[in-house]
Structure formats: C-alpha cells, structure tokens
C-alpha cells in the first residue's frame, strides 16, 4: 500500500506534472482543434479552410497539501502529503493530441481528432489513514490510538484511455454584426487501464505500538476494481503509457453553442462567447482479468487487522488478496469482469472581450456535473480563470490566472508564434509564492488555404 501512495512521486518525475489543460491557448483567436476541444461550435470560426494539428500535449498536477517546491523535491513527499488539516487530495493527469484536422465547408465546420489521456487522483484521503498506510517507519517511535470517523468516500483512482473524435458544427445565423454557431462531437472511446480503491464511511481505530500498526473496531464500505496493466502494478508510469489505447468500448459526446459580436474591421470580434457540455457518456472495461467488487470491511471485538502487511503492496489485486486472507471482508455483490466507468461530464463557459485594439481579456469556467466520490466516476475539477492577452495575426502573448478547487490560485504565461504554442498556467505563482499547482503544455499546428 505504501507503494500505491508513492505512485504520485514516480508519476511526477516521469513527466506528468497543472488545472485547466492548455490554459489560455484554448480560447485563442487562432481557432483550431484546441478551441473545438473546449467547444465544437467554434469550428465555423476557422480563419483558414484547413487547420492541421501535428501534436499537442498538456501535463498537470495539483494538491491541497504539497507546494511547488515539494513537488520538485523527492525528499519526504509522502511525509508531507498527509500532514495537513484537511483530507489529502491530489491530481495528476495528461492530455495528448495526436494528428488531427479541422476544415470549413460553406457554413459548416468539421474535425477529426485523436487523443490520449492518463490520470491519477487521490480524493479526500484521511490524513491519519494515509499516514498509517504509508509511513509506519516514521510512526515507529510512538504509542497510541487514533479514531477515524468519516462519512464520505475516500478514493485512489488511476485511468488511461484513448479517444477518436468526429465533430461537426454549423453557422445558424450571420449578418454584419452577429454570428451564431452550434456544434457537436461524437467520441469513440478506447479504455486502456483502470484501478480504483474506495473506502466509504470509514469508521475505526488505528493503533500504533512502536511501529506495529493495527486496525480495530472498524467498519467501512470498500470498492476494489482494476483492469489492464493497472491490475498488476499501480506504481509504474510505463503501465499507464503502454495502455493509452485499448479496444473500442465506449461512446461519449460534446455539444456546444457559440456567439460572436463582430468588430467593425470585419476580421475580428468585440465579443466571443461559448457554452458547452462535454464528456456525456462512458466506457466499458471487458476482460477475464478484470475485477470490480464491493465489500464491507468489519473488524470487531478483540480482532485486529495488521496494517504493516500492506506496506509493500503495489497493486489493487494484491491489496484485495491480503484483505480477503484476513477474513474481515464480506462481498456485497458478485465480482464483475465487465464494468462501466463514467467520463467526467463538465460544463464549460467562456467570454473573450475586446478591451482595446489587439488586447483582449478571456473569462473561462469549468464546472463538473457529477460527484467525484462515486466509485465508477473519473474525476474532474472546478476551475475559473481570467486571461489577459495581446493578440496579433501571427503572434500572441497571454497571462492566464486561475482558481482551482484543490490547489487554489495560480498564474502563468503563454506564447504563440504562428502555429507553435508553449506555456504554463502556473509558472508565475509557482516561482513567486510556492503555489500548489504545476503544469506545462506545448504543441504545433498549421493552416492551409
């Protein structure tokens, strides 16, 4: 179990390191696939007939406990993660665009995209429980008991999947001042790997006798699920990378609308507003090696569960075997080898406003529509951001400032030259104030007449 928590360290230094993907560049006036990724209704606003994406990648990390300097250091990360007042939450994820194309045809806009995702989340893990599972050596000089009474679901979840998208959008109305579009994206989903450990309504006592950790008088509802490479080992980044694309086994959709108030020059706008709902759907994991089971953990009377035996466990399957061997688990449902997980359905809204020529300000929000504590739910985060930008035809500089529900306030810097873009949504605050968020992104696309 110690190694399961230490996955956060190995993932960070393997390269998954922010919270709005492509912060700032996704609402650029140089409309392309990144814009359509936020809102498919942007496609009729393409500035050239064809926009071809070669690649784009965004990686991000946020925590309510670890600062930027902690994330850069490999020293005592696990010690600091569970030392705050609030339950520990941490999110790592990456989004990668492969080759794709967007094009205009009369009043229509179309797009074909390829993407891959990898995510790891620690959701509201009790600090006392986290310390017990990951730091028995540090606690070895102490004797005492800690009571845990939680009425929520604590989760550790890892997911990787691929996606192929087909988008279509149409201009519904346009005159010299106004333009209104609507669009949709159909996504074919290719689930790769998945692992989830959920501990709901955990009530029990952790006892520490000079490093001999035991659990007594405990009741909790557990969900243990795993599929693909993450069923064998939850601690290796390469297992996420190897299984980004599985077999086609899911469908999802995005829908959106877009409105522009045109500028007098006929080439720009005074206001660009968009609303969208993304990731409506889910995917099914099918394999004889899969497992998804709900249990009740019960340790009562004079019985006790030895926590130290989880210290070297590195997979959900191994944790499950140890718990079953202890005799304290009771199944509440039949083990499933086929099970469905839901994508993180989110609402997105933005407004890009012209202040003076070449200077704009974008307000953006992302709000999840489903709770993160459900065991079959891939997580998402609530975000609001403000991005002032200086925009020329072929160049753009912008300063995204955001508030993330886990890590708080972050400020970054981005730059675009023609179709090349590079930036971060958190580099300024990370260097100035040791903020609890870090991210970076880079990509390249080009346009054709």
Secondary structure, DSSP 8 states (H G I E B T S, - for coil): -HHHHHHHHHHHHHT-----TTTTGGG-SS-SHHHHHH-GGGGGG-SSSEEEEEEEEEEEEEESS--HHHHH--SSHHHHHT-SSS-EEEEEEEEEE-SEEEEEETTEEEEEEEEEEEEEEEEEE-HHHHHHHH-TTGGGG-EEEEEEE--SEEEEEEEEEEEEEEEEEEEEEE-SSEEEEEEEEEEEEEEEEEEEEEEEEEEEEEEEETTEEEEEEEEEEEEEEEEGGGGT-SS-HHHHHHTS---EEEEEEEEEEEEEEE-TTSSSEEEEEEEEEEEEEEEEEE-TT-EEEEEEEEE-TT--EEGGGGTT--SHHHHHHHHHHHT-EEESS--BSEEEEE---EEEEEEEEEEETTEEEEEEEEEESS-TTSTTB-----EEEEEEEEE-SSEEEEEEEEEETTTEEEE-EEEEETTEEEEESSHHHHHHH--SEEEEEEEEEEEE-
